[in-house]
Amino acid sequence: MPLFAIVAHDRPDAGSLRADTRPRHLPHLEAILPRIVTAGPMLSESGAPTGSIIVADFADLAAAEAFAAADPYAQAGLFARVAVTAFRQVFP
């Protein structure tokens, strides 16, 4: 399967939406855990989450986009913008 990167930037006015939605977001990721290369939040200089990055194996771009759209964070309206692109792992 090819790799795809999902890069999602939080809305600046999201407030507690990320924390409130996290209990539903984590099982969404755990459903594809064996296929995840890396995943986690992007952080501001102060350490506050500002978005999410997921790199994982998906059958194709449509499957990666569907996974991103079904993310509880996306469903809750947390993200200002989301990009899903093919990804080539070079290291490690």
C-alpha positions as CSV (number, residue, x, y, z in Angstrom):
1,M,0.0,0.0,0.0
2,P,1.2,3.5,-0.7
3,L,1.8,6.0,2.1
4,F,-0.2,9.2,2.5
5,A,0.3,12.2,4.8
6,I,-2.7,13.9,6.3
7,V,-1.8,17.4,7.6
8,A,-4.5,19.2,9.4
9,H,-4.3,22.7,10.9
10,D,-6.6,23.7,13.8
11,R,-8.9,26.7,13.6
12,P,-7.4,29.5,15.7
13,D,-10.7,29.9,17.5
14,A,-11.1,26.2,18.3
15,G,-10.9,26.7,22.1
16,S,-11.3,23.4,23.9
17,L,-12.6,21.5,20.9
18,R,-9.5,19.4,20.5
19,A,-9.4,18.3,24.1
20,D,-13.2,17.7,24.1
21,T,-13.0,15.5,21.0
22,R,-9.8,13.6,21.7
23,P,-11.6,10.7,23.4
24,R,-13.3,10.0,20.1
25,H,-10.3,10.8,17.9
26,L,-7.9,8.2,19.5
27,P,-10.0,5.1,18.7
28,H,-10.3,6.4,15.1
29,L,-6.5,6.2,14.9
30,E,-6.3,3.0,16.8
31,A,-8.5,1.4,14.1
32,I,-5.6,1.7,11.6
33,L,-2.7,1.4,14.2
34,P,-0.8,-1.3,12.3
35,R,-0.7,0.9,9.2
36,I,0.4,4.1,10.9
37,V,4.0,5.2,10.2
38,T,3.8,8.2,12.5
39,A,1.0,10.4,14.0
40,G,0.8,13.2,16.5
41,P,0.0,16.8,17.0
42,M,1.8,19.8,15.6
43,L,2.8,22.2,18.4
44,S,3.3,25.9,18.9
45,E,6.5,27.2,20.4
46,S,4.7,27.1,23.8
47,G,3.8,23.5,23.3
48,A,0.1,23.9,22.6
49,P,-1.4,21.7,19.8
50,T,-1.9,23.5,16.5
51,G,-2.9,20.7,14.3
52,S,-2.3,17.0,13.4
53,I,0.0,14.9,11.2
54,I,-0.8,11.3,10.3
55,V,1.4,9.3,7.9
56,A,-0.1,5.9,7.1
57,D,-0.7,3.2,4.5
58,F,-3.9,3.6,2.6
59,A,-5.1,1.8,-0.5
60,D,-5.3,5.0,-2.4
61,L,-5.8,8.8,-2.1
62,A,-9.6,8.3,-1.9
63,A,-9.2,6.0,1.1
64,A,-6.9,8.5,2.8
65,E,-9.2,11.3,2.2
66,A,-12.2,9.3,3.5
67,F,-10.2,8.5,6.7
68,A,-9.4,12.2,7.2
69,A,-13.0,13.2,6.6
70,A,-14.2,10.6,9.1
71,D,-11.8,11.8,11.9
72,P,-13.9,13.0,14.8
73,Y,-11.7,16.1,14.9
74,A,-12.7,16.9,11.3
75,Q,-16.3,16.0,12.0
76,A,-16.4,18.4,15.0
77,G,-15.0,21.3,12.9
78,L,-11.6,21.5,14.6
79,F,-9.6,22.0,11.4
80,A,-9.2,25.2,9.4
81,R,-7.7,23.2,6.6
82,V,-6.6,19.7,5.8
83,A,-4.2,18.5,3.1
84,V,-3.9,14.8,2.1
85,T,-1.0,13.9,-0.2
86,A,1.0,10.9,-1.3
87,F,4.1,10.5,0.8
88,R,7.4,8.8,0.1
89,Q,9.3,7.7,3.3
90,V,13.0,8.1,2.8
91,F,14.2,7.8,6.4
92,P,14.5,5.7,8.5
